[in-house]
Amino acid sequence: MRTIGIDPGTARMGWGIVDESAGTLSLVTCGVLVTPAGMPQAERLMRLYDELRQLLREFKPDAAAIEELFFGKNVNTAITVGQARGVALLALGQAGLPIQEYKPTEVKQAVAGYGGADKRQMQEMVKITLNLDKIPKPDDAADAVAIAICHSYAAPMLNRMRSS
């Protein structure tokens, strides 16, 4: 199963693609979609949509996982991240992918074994889990890879629950 993980953001949207075969996970690729700060919001969202659709066509994932929106103290940031998240959900849905959403604490629990893991711990566990020489960079890409790993772990149980 090939899973794309998405760490939503307007300025930087992380993405990571992980393959699972016979219980072994491997990193296919990862990266960040970047939009310029001065670009109007509507254009930024269109660019994210177009670039994500291109990634989906190129790498043909079987499933998608995206981080749920975390409401911090900055309402404006939450709104713009929510808009980028909506664009990602639209692109993933139009591609016909099953989409699963995960809270940040669920991703941390699945990948690091502790829902309160910090960024460094998460990155190290991504490296270990995928048997990589180094931590994926930039941070947004590593976060997206962690989301894909989380779904790769959860998918078998979710599939059993859906079929019963």
Secondary structure as a PSIPRED ss2 file (coil, helix, strand):
# PSIPRED VFORMAT (PSIPRED V4.0)

   1 M C   1.000  0.000  0.000
   2 R E   0.000  0.000  1.000
   3 T E   0.000  0.000  1.000
   4 I E   0.000  0.000  1.000
   5 G E   0.000  0.000  1.000
   6 I E   0.000  0.000  1.000
   7 D E   0.000  0.000  1.000
   8 P C   1.000  0.000  0.000
   9 G C   1.000  0.000  0.000
  10 T C   1.000  0.000  0.000
  11 A C   1.000  0.000  0.000
  12 R E   0.000  0.000  1.000
  13 M E   0.000  0.000  1.000
  14 G E   0.000  0.000  1.000
  15 W E   0.000  0.000  1.000
  16 G E   0.000  0.000  1.000
  17 I E   0.000  0.000  1.000
  18 V E   0.000  0.000  1.000
  19 D E   0.000  0.000  1.000
  20 E E   0.000  0.000  1.000
  21 S E   0.000  0.000  1.000
  22 A C   1.000  0.000  0.000
  23 G C   1.000  0.000  0.000
  24 T E   0.000  0.000  1.000
  25 L E   0.000  0.000  1.000
  26 S E   0.000  0.000  1.000
  27 L E   0.000  0.000  1.000
  28 V E   0.000  0.000  1.000
  29 T E   0.000  0.000  1.000
  30 C E   0.000  0.000  1.000
  31 G E   0.000  0.000  1.000
  32 V E   0.000  0.000  1.000
  33 L E   0.000  0.000  1.000
  34 V E   0.000  0.000  1.000
  35 T C   1.000  0.000  0.000
  36 P C   1.000  0.000  0.000
  37 A C   1.000  0.000  0.000
  38 G C   1.000  0.000  0.000
  39 M C   1.000  0.000  0.000
  40 P C   1.000  0.000  0.000
  41 Q H   0.000  1.000  0.000
  42 A H   0.000  1.000  0.000
  43 E H   0.000  1.000  0.000
  44 R H   0.000  1.000  0.000
  45 L H   0.000  1.000  0.000
  46 M H   0.000  1.000  0.000
  47 R H   0.000  1.000  0.000
  48 L H   0.000  1.000  0.000
  49 Y H   0.000  1.000  0.000
  50 D H   0.000  1.000  0.000
  51 E H   0.000  1.000  0.000
  52 L H   0.000  1.000  0.000
  53 R H   0.000  1.000  0.000
  54 Q H   0.000  1.000  0.000
  55 L H   0.000  1.000  0.000
  56 L H   0.000  1.000  0.000
  57 R H   0.000  1.000  0.000
  58 E H   0.000  1.000  0.000
  59 F H   0.000  1.000  0.000
  60 K C   1.000  0.000  0.000
  61 P C   1.000  0.000  0.000
  62 D C   1.000  0.000  0.000
  63 A E   0.000  0.000  1.000
  64 A E   0.000  0.000  1.000
  65 A E   0.000  0.000  1.000
  66 I E   0.000  0.000  1.000
  67 E E   0.000  0.000  1.000
  68 E C   1.000  0.000  0.000
  69 L C   1.000  0.000  0.000
  70 F C   1.000  0.000  0.000
  71 F C   1.000  0.000  0.000
  72 G C   1.000  0.000  0.000
  73 K C   1.000  0.000  0.000
  74 N C   1.000  0.000  0.000
  75 V H   0.000  1.000  0.000
  76 N H   0.000  1.000  0.000
  77 T H   0.000  1.000  0.000
  78 A H   0.000  1.000  0.000
  79 I H   0.000  1.000  0.000
  80 T H   0.000  1.000  0.000
  81 V H   0.000  1.000  0.000
  82 G H   0.000  1.000  0.000
  83 Q H   0.000  1.000  0.000
  84 A H   0.000  1.000  0.000
  85 R H   0.000  1.000  0.000
  86 G H   0.000  1.000  0.000
  87 V H   0.000  1.000  0.000
  88 A H   0.000  1.000  0.000
  89 L H   0.000  1.000  0.000
  90 L H   0.000  1.000  0.000
  91 A H   0.000  1.000  0.000
  92 L H   0.000  1.000  0.000
  93 G H   0.000  1.000  0.000
  94 Q H   0.000  1.000  0.000
  95 A C   1.000  0.000  0.000
  96 G C   1.000  0.000  0.000
  97 L C   1.000  0.000  0.000
  98 P C   1.000  0.000  0.000
  99 I E   0.000  0.000  1.000
 100 Q E   0.000  0.000  1.000
 101 E E   0.000  0.000  1.000
 102 Y E   0.000  0.000  1.000
 103 K C   1.000  0.000  0.000
 104 P H   0.000  1.000  0.000
 105 T H   0.000  1.000  0.000
 106 E H   0.000  1.000  0.000
 107 V H   0.000  1.000  0.000
 108 K H   0.000  1.000  0.000
 109 Q H   0.000  1.000  0.000
 110 A H   0.000  1.000  0.000
 111 V H   0.000  1.000  0.000
 112 A H   0.000  1.000  0.000
 113 G C   1.000  0.000  0.000
 114 Y C   1.000  0.000  0.000
 115 G C   1.000  0.000  0.000
 116 G C   1.000  0.000  0.000
 117 A C   1.000  0.000  0.000
 118 D C   1.000  0.000  0.000
 119 K H   0.000  1.000  0.000
 120 R H   0.000  1.000  0.000
 121 Q H   0.000  1.000  0.000
 122 M H   0.000  1.000  0.000
 123 Q H   0.000  1.000  0.000
 124 E H   0.000  1.000  0.000
 125 M H   0.000  1.000  0.000
 126 V H   0.000  1.000  0.000
 127 K H   0.000  1.000  0.000
 128 I H   0.000  1.000  0.000
 129 T H   0.000  1.000  0.000
 130 L C   1.000  0.000  0.000
 131 N C   1.000  0.000  0.000
 132 L C   1.000  0.000  0.000
 133 D C   1.000  0.000  0.000
 134 K C   1.000  0.000  0.000
 135 I C   1.000  0.000  0.000
 136 P C   1.000  0.000  0.000
 137 K C   1.000  0.000  0.000
 138 P C   1.000  0.000  0.000
 139 D H   0.000  1.000  0.000
 140 D H   0.000  1.000  0.000
 141 A H   0.000  1.000  0.000
 142 A H   0.000  1.000  0.000
 143 D H   0.000  1.000  0.000
 144 A H   0.000  1.000  0.000
 145 V H   0.000  1.000  0.000
 146 A H   0.000  1.000  0.000
 147 I H   0.000  1.000  0.000
 148 A H   0.000  1.000  0.000
 149 I H   0.000  1.000  0.000
 150 C H   0.000  1.000  0.000
 151 H H   0.000  1.000  0.000
 152 S H   0.000  1.000  0.000
 153 Y H   0.000  1.000  0.000
 154 A H   0.000  1.000  0.000
 155 A H   0.000  1.000  0.000
 156 P H   0.000  1.000  0.000
 157 M H   0.000  1.000  0.000
 158 L H   0.000  1.000  0.000
 159 N H   0.000  1.000  0.000
 160 R H   0.000  1.000  0.000
 161 M H   0.000  1.000  0.000
 162 R H   0.000  1.000  0.000
 163 S H   0.000  1.000  0.000
 164 S C   1.000  0.000  0.000
